[in-house]
Amino acid sequence: MTEPANRGPLADVRVLELGQLIAGPFCGQLLGDMGAEVIKLEPPGVGDAMRDWGRGLPVWWSVIARNKKSATLNLREPRGQQLLRDLVKHADVLIENFRPGTMEKWGLGYDALSAINRGLIMVRVSGFGQTGPYAERAGYGSVGEAMGGIRYIAGDPDRPPVRTGLSIGDSLAATFACMGALAALHHRSNSGVGQVVDSAIYEAVLAMMESTVPEYSEGGLIRERSGAILPKTAPSNVYPTKSGEMIVMGANQDSVFARLCEAMERPELARDARFVDHVARGEHQHELDDLISAWSATLDADPLLARLEQFGVPAGRIYRAPDMLADPHFAARRSIVDVPHPTFGNLKMQDVFPRMSATQGTVRWPGPPLGAHNDEVYGGLLGLSADERARLQRDGVI
């Protein structure tokens, strides 16, 4: 297989990705997007369960396994464990998201692997981290979101807590794991020594919780669910239009609120004691939202958004996939790209972010078939003969 041009900043980094589903593989996706050679090691015969995921067609694999190479490996078999040790000699980073203790049970803990390659960076993603009384518990993203605090404050105040509709806990843990891997690579460039990156789902969520903990420890305040608003931050909400479409508007900064008042042809509101500054607007949040809603409901969405843009007020539609695909700004920045695929004829997905002025990552190929790179990994990288590879495959090792 001839690889497309790779100009990503991590093009000289080799990653071994173990585990499955979202938390570990999304970390691998991020590193692969930045150019790393990611070798995804999957159980023979079945592969990663993500291969079958997706609402409607199973297209999620095309995204989360993009830019990766697939090789099969049975880590429950001693010969499979030895093959991993052999691969570790050639790797910079190893990602795993098994339950803590699993790698050690197989004789593949960090002490064992770093003895083979002292520069190895082992990225470990789990529900509760590698230490502590909960470490060995099963820890799905939903549980980490609940314990990290985001579930409690998500939703309307008169309803039970809700989830965001995405696996946000897994994705956050993977993103922090990627950040840790990059920092560890920098440290290794100075020291020559690798380390463990321990990314826990509940801690990744906790990191996003702004000032909720000190608000309680210092003032006894517990944040509650507030629906579409942030309490005491106004105006910042969803507002109706004449056509029934809702738009998002944010004008809580003093100067922006003054411009909104001009757009509404109500400049006196900016001088009204109820709305004169951030604190006052926060105290009269619902009253202010009612005033803005009454005005926005007199205009269709397009002229309303045009007027807000004219006066420099941040606002926008609430997008779904078809809206993103139709938006000229998305198109101009190639935020969504077409990716050739042997099965799917119209495969589109988000591009690689953030934008890099000199070393931009790219989507070089979608998620590959199971074991598509076995010959390259075991024959090319490890130098195993065709007969040896055939025997390992026959015995269920690869």
C-alpha positions in Angstrom: 0.0 0.0 0.0 1.4 3.4 -1.0 0.8 6.0 1.7 -0.3 9.5 0.7 2.1 12.3 1.5 2.4 12.9 5.3 3.6 16.3 6.3 2.3 16.1 9.9 4.5 17.2 12.7 4.6 13.7 14.2 5.6 11.9 11.0 8.6 10.4 12.7 6.7 9.0 15.7 5.5 5.3 15.8 2.5 4.5 18.0 1.1 1.1 19.0 -2.6 1.3 19.8 -4.2 -1.4 22.0 -7.7 -1.6 23.4 -10.9 -0.7 21.7 -14.0 1.5 21.6 -13.5 5.2 22.1 -11.2 6.4 24.8 -7.9 4.8 23.7 -8.6 4.8 19.9 -9.6 8.5 19.8 -6.2 9.3 21.3 -4.7 7.3 18.5 -6.8 9.1 16.0 -5.5 12.5 17.3 -1.9 11.3 17.0 -2.4 9.8 13.6 -4.1 13.0 12.4 -0.9 14.8 13.3 1.1 12.4 11.2 2.2 9.6 13.6 2.4 6.1 12.2 -0.3 4.4 14.3 -0.4 0.6 14.3 -3.7 -0.5 15.7 -3.4 -4.0 17.1 -6.8 -5.8 17.1 -8.0 -9.3 18.2 -7.9 -11.7 15.3 -11.2 -12.5 13.7 -13.3 -9.9 15.4 -11.3 -6.7 15.6 -12.3 -3.6 17.5 -16.1 -3.4 18.3 -16.0 0.1 16.7 -16.0 -1.6 13.3 -19.7 -2.2 13.7 -20.7 1.1 15.4 -22.7 4.0 14.0 -26.3 5.0 13.8 -27.5 3.7 10.5 -24.4 2.6 8.5 -21.2 1.6 10.5 -19.2 4.6 9.4 -17.7 5.6 12.8 -14.8 3.2 12.2 -13.9 5.2 9.1 -13.3 8.2 11.4 -11.8 6.9 14.6 -9.4 4.5 12.7 -8.5 6.9 10.0 -4.7 7.2 9.2 -4.1 4.0 11.2 -2.7 0.7 10.1 -4.5 -2.5 11.2 -2.6 -5.6 12.4 -4.1 -8.5 14.3 -2.7 -9.8 17.6 -3.9 -12.1 20.3 -2.6 -10.6 23.5 -4.1 -13.4 25.6 -1.7 -15.9 23.9 2.0 -16.0 25.1 3.3 -15.8 21.6 1.1 -12.7 21.0 2.6 -11.1 24.1 6.1 -11.8 22.8 5.2 -10.2 19.5 4.1 -7.1 21.3 7.4 -7.0 23.2 9.2 -7.2 19.8 7.1 -4.4 18.4 7.8 -2.2 21.5 11.5 -2.2 20.5 10.5 -0.1 17.5 7.8 2.1 19.1 7.7 5.5 20.6 4.3 5.4 22.2 2.0 2.6 23.3 -1.7 3.4 24.0 -3.9 1.1 26.0 -7.3 1.4 27.6 -7.9 -1.9 29.3 -9.0 -2.2 32.9 -6.0 -1.4 35.1 -4.0 -4.5 35.9 -4.7 -6.2 32.6 -1.4 -5.4 31.0 0.4 -6.4 34.1 -1.5 -9.8 34.1 -0.1 -10.4 30.7 3.5 -9.5 31.7 3.2 -6.3 29.7 3.2 -3.6 32.4 5.3 -0.5 32.0 8.2 -1.9 34.1 8.5 -4.8 31.7 8.1 -2.8 28.5 10.4 0.1 29.5 13.1 -2.5 30.3 12.9 -3.3 26.6 12.7 0.3 25.4 13.6 2.9 28.0 12.3 5.7 25.7 8.8 4.1 25.5 5.9 6.4 26.5 2.9 4.3 27.7 -0.4 6.1 27.5 -3.0 4.5 29.8 -6.6 5.6 29.6 -9.1 4.3 32.1 -12.3 5.2 34.0 -10.6 6.0 37.3 -6.9 6.0 36.7 -4.2 3.5 37.5 -4.1 4.1 41.2 -6.6 4.6 44.0 -9.4 2.5 45.5 -11.5 2.6 42.3 -8.7 1.9 39.9 -9.8 -1.7 39.1 -13.5 -0.9 38.7 -15.0 -1.0 35.2 -15.2 2.7 34.2 -17.3 3.6 31.2 -17.4 7.2 30.0 -21.0 7.7 31.3 -19.8 6.9 34.8 -16.8 9.2 34.5 -19.1 12.0 33.3 -21.3 11.5 36.3 -18.5 11.4 38.9 -16.6 14.2 37.2 -19.6 16.5 37.6 -20.8 17.3 34.1 -23.9 15.1 34.3 -25.3 16.8 37.3 -25.3 20.3 35.7 -26.4 19.1 32.2 -30.1 19.6 31.4 -33.1 21.6 32.6 -33.6 22.3 36.3 -37.0 20.5 36.4 -35.7 17.3 34.8 -33.2 14.5 35.7 -29.6 15.0 34.6 -28.9 14.3 30.9 -26.0 13.4 28.7 -24.7 15.5 25.9 -25.6 13.0 23.1 -21.9 12.2 22.6 -19.3 10.2 24.4 -17.8 13.3 25.7 -16.1 11.7 28.7 -14.2 9.2 26.6 -13.2 11.9 24.1 -12.0 14.3 26.8 -9.9 11.6 28.4 -8.4 10.7 25.0 -7.6 14.4 24.4 -5.8 14.8 27.7 -4.0 11.5 27.0 -2.8 13.0 23.6 -1.7 16.1 25.4 0.2 14.0 27.9 1.8 12.0 25.1 3.0 15.1 23.4 4.5 16.5 26.6 6.2 13.1 27.3 7.7 13.1 23.8 9.1 16.6 24.5 10.5 15.4 27.8 12.0 12.4 26.1 13.7 14.5 23.5 15.7 16.1 26.4 16.2 13.1 28.6 16.0 10.0 26.4 13.6 8.5 28.9 9.9 7.7 28.5 7.2 7.7 31.2 3.6 6.7 31.9 0.7 9.0 30.9 -2.2 8.2 33.2 -5.5 9.7 31.9 -8.6 9.0 33.9 -12.1 9.7 32.4 -13.5 11.2 35.6 -10.5 13.5 35.9 -10.6 14.7 32.3 -14.3 15.7 32.9 -13.3 17.3 36.3 -10.7 19.4 34.5 -13.6 21.0 32.5 -15.6 21.9 35.5 -14.5 25.5 35.7 -14.8 26.9 39.2 -17.5 24.5 40.5 -15.2 23.1 43.2 -13.9 26.3 44.8 -17.4 27.8 44.5 -18.4 25.2 47.0 -15.3 25.0 49.1 -15.2 28.8 49.6 -18.8 29.8 49.4 -20.9 26.6 49.8 -22.5 27.1 46.4 -23.4 24.0 44.4 -24.1 24.7 40.7 -27.5 23.4 39.5 -28.9 22.6 36.1 -29.9 25.7 34.2 -30.9 24.5 30.8 -29.9 26.8 27.9 -28.5 29.6 30.0 -25.6 30.2 32.3 -27.1 31.9 35.5 -26.0 35.5 35.9 -24.6 35.7 32.4 -27.0 37.6 30.1 -27.9 37.9 27.4 -26.6 34.5 26.3 -29.4 32.1 25.3 -31.4 30.6 22.4 -34.0 33.0 21.0 -37.0 32.4 18.7 -37.5 33.7 15.2 -40.7 34.5 13.2 -40.2 31.3 11.2 -39.9 29.2 14.4 -36.2 28.5 14.1 -34.1 29.1 17.2 -30.8 31.0 17.1 -28.0 31.3 19.6 -27.0 34.8 20.7 -24.3 36.0 23.0 -24.1 39.6 24.0 -23.2 39.6 27.7 -20.2 41.9 27.4 -21.1 45.6 27.9 -20.0 46.9 24.6 -21.6 44.0 22.7 -24.9 44.5 24.6 -24.9 48.1 23.6 -24.6 47.1 20.0 -27.5 44.6 20.4 -29.6 47.4 21.8 -28.8 49.5 18.7 -29.8 46.5 16.5 -33.1 46.2 18.4 -33.6 50.0 18.0 -33.8 50.2 21.8 -30.5 52.0 22.6 -32.0 53.2 25.9 -31.8 49.6 27.3 -28.0 49.9 27.5 -28.5 52.8 30.0 -31.4 51.2 31.9 -30.4 50.5 35.5 -31.6 46.9 35.2 -29.2 46.2 32.3 -26.4 48.7 32.6 -23.6 46.2 33.4 -22.9 42.5 33.7 -24.0 42.2 37.3 -27.3 44.1 36.7 -28.1 42.0 33.6 -27.4 38.9 35.5 -29.9 39.9 38.2 -32.6 40.6 35.6 -31.7 37.8 33.2 -35.2 36.4 32.6 -36.7 39.8 32.1 -34.0 40.7 29.6 -34.4 37.4 27.7 -38.1 38.0 27.4 -37.4 41.5 25.9 -35.0 40.1 23.4 -37.2 37.1 22.5 -40.2 39.4 21.8 -38.0 41.3 19.3 -36.3 38.3 17.7 -39.7 36.7 17.1 -40.7 39.5 14.8 -38.0 38.6 12.2 -37.2 35.5 10.1 -33.9 33.9 10.8 -32.0 35.2 7.8 -32.8 38.9 8.2 -32.3 38.6 12.0 -28.9 37.1 11.6 -27.9 39.6 9.0 -28.9 42.5 11.3 -27.0 41.0 14.2 -23.9 40.6 12.0 -24.3 44.2 10.9 -24.0 45.4 14.5 -21.3 43.0 15.5 -23.4 40.8 17.8 -22.3 37.1 17.9 -25.1 34.9 16.8 -25.7 31.7 14.8 -28.0 28.9 13.9 -28.0 25.6 15.7 -26.4 23.2 13.2 -27.0 19.6 12.3 -24.9 17.7 9.8 -26.8 19.0 6.6 -26.4 22.6 7.8 -22.6 22.0 8.2 -22.3 20.6 4.8 -24.2 23.5 3.2 -22.3 26.3 5.1 -19.9 28.3 2.9 -17.5 29.0 5.8 -17.2 25.2 6.5 -16.5 24.8 2.7 -13.9 27.6 2.5 -11.9 26.2 5.4 -12.4 22.6 4.3 -13.7 21.8 7.8 -15.4 18.7 6.3 -13.5 16.7 3.7 -14.4 14.0 1.2 -12.5 10.7 1.9 -12.3 8.0 -0.7 -13.6 4.6 0.5 -13.9 1.2 -1.2 -17.5 0.7 0.2 -19.0 4.1 1.0 -19.5 6.3 -2.1 -20.0 9.6 -0.4 -17.9 9.5 2.8 -17.5 12.9 4.5 -15.9 13.6 7.8 -14.4 16.3 9.9 -10.9 17.4 8.9 -7.8 17.5 11.1 -7.8 20.3 13.7 -6.2 22.6 14.7 -4.8 24.3 11.6 -1.0 24.3 11.4 0.7 26.9 9.2 3.7 24.7 8.4 2.9 21.0 9.4 -0.8 20.5 8.7 -2.1 17.0 9.4 -4.4 15.3 6.9 -6.9 12.5 6.5 -4.7 10.2 4.5 -7.1 7.2 4.5 -10.2 6.0 6.3 -10.3 3.1 8.9 -8.7 0.1 7.2 -9.9 -3.6 6.9 -9.0 -5.9 9.8 -5.4 -7.1 9.5 -4.7 -5.1 6.3 -1.2 -4.3 7.4 -0.1 -7.7 8.9 2.5 -8.3 6.3 3.9 -4.8 6.6 4.0 -5.0 10.4 5.2 -8.5 11.0 7.0 -9.1 7.8 8.5 -5.6 7.2 9.0 -4.3 10.7 9.7 -7.5 12.5 11.2 -9.4 9.6 9.1 -12.6 10.0 9.0 -14.9 7.0 5.8 -15.7 5.1 5.9 -19.2 6.6 6.2 -17.8 10.1 3.3 -15.4 9.5 1.2 -18.1 8.1 1.8 -20.4 11.1 1.0 -17.6 13.5 -2.2 -16.9 11.7 -3.2 -20.5 11.6 -2.6 -20.8 15.4 -4.8 -17.7 16.1 -1.9 -15.5 17.3 -2.3 -13.0 14.5 
